[in-house]
Amino acid sequence: MRRTRKSPLSALLAGLAALLGLVVLGALGPSAAQAAEEPGTKATGLHISDGRLVEGNGNDFVMRGVNHAHTWYPNELGSLADIKAQGANTVRVVLADGHRWTANTASDVADVIAQCKANRLICVLEVHDTTGYGEDSAAGTLDQAADYWIGLKDVLAGQENYIIINIGNEPWGNTDPAGWTAPTIAAIQKLRNAGFEHTIMVDAPNWGQDWQQVMRTNAQSVYAADTTGNLIFSIHMYSVFDTAAEITDYLDAFVSAKLPILIGEFGGPADQWGDPDEDTMMATAEQLDIGYLAWSWSGNTDPILDLVLNFDPAQMTSWGKRIFNGANGIAQTAKEATVFGGGSGDTQAPTAPGTPTASAVTASSANLSWTASTDNVGVAGYDVVRVGGGTETKVAASTANSVTVTGLTANTAYSFAVYARDAAGNRSARSATVSVTTADTPAGSCSVGYRVVGEWQGGFQGEIAIRNTGTFAVSGWKLAFAFANGQTVSNMWGGTPAQSGGSVTVTPASYTNTIPAGGSVTVGFIGSKGATNTAPAAFTLNGAACVNG
């Protein structure tokens, strides 16, 4: 639950990691997808299938819920009924193993599980003592958490349909986060060797925020080390994730590689600690069909993160109103687990949709339509996925048998397919694919703001803000300009430079590839200079002249 603003070092590392995003994404690739599809054994309760969390009956289950600080407020379990009343389908419950706080006993944990089940909530149980690894070795603290779970085996056995075990909260603060991988694998294997078949959740290092991209880089090897294939990764999205591009880039890397992930903690008012608007996190989670768990129901050490005050749902905070009732909030998106008898008990999947056809293809979008599916009860909607090799990524959802896919890159080939789903969460077989090649990006309207951030003898830092003043999105752009005084670009973030003499062209990084209509992206760079450092006089974007300023 630590809420830490980026240090200069961590911000630099996060920026470098973003520049390396495509390389890291490649590292998560086909072998991870293969591992996700071919686990050694099949769980019978909540488990992972094809990169998604599903129930024992095979229905998709997407966690939508909140965190509850039980270990510090043991008399507030009645709040679970209030959490359920707000529409949640999951609660993540803070426990302690006795390392820092008084351990929650077996009888207490049994009561937590019973209350979760009574309130029809899937229960994520987590040990909080591991937070930051302040005084002990990383391996020792996670190992102790594993021992705590093993000591509770009699209470946890037989509950695989209802609970998920989050081994430890926010391991590794700023101390040797690169050491996260081996102890995490060891703790997982210790639980598996003890006979645990539950879905296991693991938090990222760096206070759960992975600003050094350690979990992202090593997720494949950690997942492969769990012979059951029943593992889900948890990222805590606070101050490290400052932009929508960073949010999407991180989550999509896992989803595209069929590595299960959810947002295990997030929260707070917009602009707190430099945070992005959390509505972007909820919208991205909805688009990618992944879970999110907001911090925190009440009683947090930082009241600004409370969803309600004093455990009273009548005192809903502005953050609470957003998480429960926002456009992509819990009340609008949560579906109760069918293990509680929710829905109609329907287990029959819809038929596969017809092969989609494409029309009105532009540089950044395409209309897709398909023959509707049929279902014994009724089709609730469709999910459109982008298919590439052995991976797929959800790109759109629709309640009708057509949709417009946006955010595409100009002059690029895509392959799309469609799934149908019903109200009970049953998903059809995938449709056949359709290939689409987007058009070239037309010249548009733009303005460019150039400024020198700082100068020193022989060098300087520059920043270029590219604004799309047109009426359509621009993807796969190329910016061109010329230096008049012999300046050279030595390092750039947000784009990739190419220079010949004074002439410079910049192509986008993955997270700046698309500039929405009315939007902007920023690239920064380090350059060398002589005595004079005149700003470029003119800029073009995809060959069209831009206004300066």
Backbone hydrogen bonds, N-H to C=O, Kabsch-Sander energy under -0.5 kcal/mol:
donor,donor_aa,acceptor,acceptor_aa,energy
4,T,2,R,-0.6
11,A,7,S,-2.9
12,L,8,P,-2.2
13,L,9,L,-2.6
14,A,10,S,-2.7
15,G,11,A,-2.4
16,L,12,L,-2.6
17,A,13,L,-2.7
18,A,14,A,-2.2
19,L,15,G,-1.9
20,L,16,L,-1.5
21,G,18,A,-1.5
23,V,20,L,-0.6
24,V,20,L,-2.4
25,L,21,G,-2.9
26,G,22,L,-1.9
27,A,23,V,-1.4
28,L,24,V,-0.9
28,L,25,L,-1.0
29,G,26,G,-1.6
32,A,29,G,-1.3
33,A,29,G,-1.6
34,Q,30,P,-2.7
35,A,31,S,-2.2
36,A,32,A,-2.4
37,E,33,A,-1.7
38,E,34,Q,-1.5
40,G,227,T,-2.0
41,T,227,T,-0.7
43,A,41,T,-0.5
46,L,160,E,-2.1
47,H,54,V,-2.6
49,S,52,R,-3.0
50,D,36,A,-0.8
52,R,49,S,-1.7
54,V,47,H,-3.3
55,E,59,N,-2.9
58,G,55,E,-2.3
60,D,425,G,-1.2
61,F,53,L,-2.6
63,M,61,F,-0.6
65,G,292,Y,-2.1
66,V,90,T,-1.1
67,N,294,A,-2.5
68,H,92,R,-2.9
69,A,298,S,-0.5
70,H,68,H,-2.1
71,T,94,V,-1.2
72,W,69,A,-0.9
73,Y,69,A,-1.4
76,E,73,Y,-1.7
79,S,76,E,-2.0
80,L,77,L,-2.0
81,A,78,G,-1.0
82,D,78,G,-0.7
83,I,79,S,-2.7
84,K,80,L,-2.3
85,A,81,A,-2.1
86,Q,82,D,-1.1
86,Q,83,I,-0.6
87,G,84,K,-2.2
88,A,83,I,-1.5
89,N,64,R,-2.6
90,T,64,R,-1.0
91,V,122,I,-2.3
92,R,66,V,-2.7
93,V,91,V,-0.6
93,V,124,V,-3.1
94,V,68,H,-2.7
94,V,92,R,-0.5
95,L,126,E,-2.5
98,G,101,W,-0.5
104,N,96,A,-2.2
109,V,105,T,-2.5
110,A,106,A,-2.4
111,D,107,S,-1.8
112,V,108,D,-2.3
113,I,109,V,-2.5
114,A,110,A,-2.3
115,Q,111,D,-2.6
116,C,112,V,-2.5
117,K,113,I,-2.5
118,A,114,A,-2.5
119,N,115,Q,-1.6
120,R,117,K,-1.5
121,L,116,C,-2.8
122,I,89,N,-2.6
123,C,162,Y,-2.7
124,V,91,V,-2.7
124,V,122,I,-0.6
125,L,123,C,-0.7
125,L,164,I,-2.7
126,E,93,V,-2.1
127,V,166,N,-1.2
128,H,95,L,-2.8
128,H,126,E,-0.6
131,T,128,H,-1.9
132,G,170,E,-3.1
133,Y,130,T,-1.0
134,G,131,T,-0.6
141,T,137,S,-1.9
142,L,138,A,-2.0
143,D,139,A,-2.4
144,Q,140,G,-1.9
145,A,141,T,-1.9
146,A,142,L,-2.3
147,D,143,D,-2.0
148,Y,144,Q,-2.0
149,W,145,A,-2.0
150,I,146,A,-2.3
151,G,147,D,-2.1
152,L,148,Y,-0.7
152,L,149,W,-1.0
153,K,150,I,-1.5
155,V,152,L,-1.1
156,L,152,L,-2.1
157,A,153,K,-2.7
159,Q,156,L,-1.9
162,Y,159,Q,-2.2
163,I,159,Q,-2.0
164,I,123,C,-2.2
165,I,199,T,-2.3
166,N,125,L,-3.2
166,N,164,I,-0.7
167,I,165,I,-0.9
167,I,201,M,-1.7
169,N,127,V,-2.8
173,G,132,G,-1.5
176,D,174,N,-0.7
179,G,176,D,-1.9
180,W,177,P,-1.8
181,T,178,A,-0.6
184,T,180,W,-1.7
185,I,181,T,-2.5
186,A,182,A,-2.6
187,A,183,P,-2.4
188,I,184,T,-2.3
189,Q,185,I,-2.7
190,K,186,A,-2.0
191,L,187,A,-1.8
192,R,188,I,-2.4
193,N,189,Q,-2.8
194,A,190,K,-1.1
195,G,192,R,-1.7
196,F,191,L,-2.3
199,T,163,I,-0.5
200,I,230,N,-2.0
201,M,165,I,-3.0
202,V,232,I,-2.0
203,D,168,G,-0.6
204,A,234,S,-1.5
206,N,172,W,-1.1
207,W,172,W,-2.1
208,G,171,P,-0.6
208,G,204,A,-0.6
209,Q,206,N,-2.1
210,D,205,P,-2.5
213,Q,210,D,-2.0
217,T,213,Q,-2.1
218,N,214,V,-2.1
219,A,215,M,-1.4
222,V,218,N,-2.0
223,Y,219,A,-2.9
224,A,220,Q,-2.4
225,A,221,S,-1.2
226,D,222,V,-0.6
226,D,223,Y,-1.4
227,T,225,A,-0.9
229,G,226,D,-1.7
231,L,229,G,-0.6
232,I,200,I,-2.6
233,F,260,P,-2.3
234,S,202,V,-2.6
235,I,262,L,-2.1
236,H,208,G,-3.1
237,M,235,I,-0.7
237,M,265,E,-2.3
238,Y,236,H,-1.0
241,F,238,Y,-1.3
242,D,240,V,-1.2
247,I,243,T,-1.9
248,T,244,A,-2.6
249,D,245,A,-2.6
250,Y,246,E,-2.1
251,L,247,I,-2.1
252,D,248,T,-2.8
253,A,249,D,-1.3
254,F,250,Y,-1.0
255,V,251,L,-2.2
256,S,252,D,-3.0
257,A,253,A,-0.9
258,K,255,V,-1.6
259,L,254,F,-2.8
262,L,233,F,-1.7
263,I,291,G,-2.4
264,G,235,I,-1.2
264,G,262,L,-1.0
265,E,235,I,-0.8
267,G,237,M,-0.6
271,D,275,D,-1.1
272,Q,269,P,-1.8
274,G,271,D,-1.4
275,D,272,Q,-2.4
278,E,276,P,-0.5
280,T,277,D,-2.2
281,M,277,D,-0.6
282,M,278,E,-2.2
283,A,279,D,-2.6
284,T,280,T,-2.5
285,A,281,M,-2.5
286,E,282,M,-2.2
287,Q,283,A,-2.4
288,L,284,T,-2.4
289,D,285,A,-0.7
289,D,286,E,-0.6
290,I,285,A,-2.4
292,Y,63,M,-2.1
293,L,263,I,-2.3
294,A,65,G,-2.5
295,W,266,F,-2.7
296,S,294,A,-0.5
297,W,67,N,-2.8
305,L,302,D,-2.5
306,D,303,P,-1.7
307,L,296,S,-2.4
308,V,297,W,-2.1
309,L,312,D,-0.6
309,L,315,Q,-1.6
312,D,309,L,-2.0
315,Q,312,D,-2.6
317,T,307,L,-2.4
321,K,317,T,-2.4
322,R,318,S,-1.6
323,I,319,W,-2.4
324,F,320,G,-2.4
325,N,321,K,-2.1
326,G,322,R,-1.7
329,G,326,G,-1.8
330,I,323,I,-2.9
331,A,324,F,-2.5
332,Q,329,G,-0.8
333,T,329,G,-1.4
334,A,330,I,-2.6
340,F,337,A,-1.5
341,G,338,T,-2.2
342,G,337,A,-0.9
345,G,342,G,-0.6
349,A,347,T,-0.5
351,T,374,T,-2.6
354,G,371,T,-2.3
357,T,369,S,-2.8
359,S,367,N,-2.2
362,T,365,S,-2.8
366,A,405,V,-1.9
367,N,359,S,-2.6
368,L,403,V,-3.1
369,S,357,T,-1.9
370,W,401,N,-2.0
380,A,421,R,-2.4
381,G,421,R,-1.6
382,Y,398,S,-3.2
383,D,419,Y,-2.3
384,V,396,A,-2.8
385,V,417,A,-2.6
386,R,393,T,-3.3
387,V,385,V,-0.5
387,V,415,S,-3.2
388,G,391,T,-2.7
391,T,388,G,-2.2
393,T,386,R,-2.1
395,V,384,V,-3.0
396,A,384,V,-1.4
398,S,382,Y,-2.2
403,V,368,L,-2.4
405,V,366,A,-2.9
405,V,403,V,-0.6
406,T,404,T,-0.5
408,L,364,S,-2.5
411,N,439,A,-1.6
412,T,409,T,-0.7
414,Y,436,V,-3.4
416,F,434,V,-2.6
417,A,385,V,-2.0
419,Y,383,D,-2.6
421,R,381,G,-2.4
422,D,426,N,-1.9
423,A,378,G,-0.7
425,G,422,D,-1.9
428,S,420,A,-3.0
431,S,418,V,-2.4
434,V,416,F,-2.3
436,V,414,Y,-2.7
438,T,412,T,-2.3
438,T,436,V,-0.5
439,A,362,T,-1.2
447,S,467,R,-1.9
448,V,547,V,-2.7
449,G,465,A,-2.6
450,Y,448,V,-0.6
451,R,463,E,-2.2
453,V,451,R,-0.6
453,V,461,Q,-2.4
454,G,461,Q,-1.3
456,W,459,G,-2.7
459,G,456,W,-2.2
460,F,527,G,-2.2
461,Q,454,G,-2.8
462,G,525,F,-2.3
463,E,451,R,-2.3
464,I,523,V,-3.0
465,A,449,G,-2.8
466,I,464,I,-0.6
466,I,521,V,-2.9
467,R,447,S,-3.1
467,R,465,A,-0.6
468,N,519,G,-2.9
469,T,445,S,-1.1
469,T,467,R,-0.9
470,G,445,S,-0.9
474,V,515,I,-2.4
475,S,473,A,-0.5
476,G,513,N,-1.1
477,W,513,N,-0.7
479,L,506,V,-2.6
480,A,540,T,-2.4
481,F,504,V,-2.3
482,A,538,A,-0.5
483,F,502,G,-2.7
488,T,528,S,-1.5
490,S,488,T,-0.5
490,S,526,I,-2.8
491,N,526,I,-1.5
493,W,524,G,-2.5
496,T,507,T,-3.3
498,A,505,T,-2.2
500,S,503,S,-2.5
503,S,500,S,-1.8
504,V,481,F,-3.2
505,T,498,A,-2.7
506,V,479,L,-2.8
507,T,496,T,-2.2
509,A,494,G,-1.3
512,T,509,A,-1.4
513,N,510,S,-0.7
515,I,474,V,-3.2
518,G,468,N,-1.9
519,G,516,P,-2.8
521,V,466,I,-1.9
523,V,464,I,-2.4
524,G,493,W,-2.3
525,F,462,G,-2.2
526,I,491,N,-2.8
527,G,460,F,-2.9
528,S,488,T,-2.4
529,K,458,G,-1.4
530,G,532,T,-0.8
540,T,480,A,-2.0
541,L,544,A,-2.9
542,N,478,K,-3.0
544,A,541,L,-1.9
546,C,539,F,-2.6
547,V,446,C,-2.4
549,G,448,V,-2.8
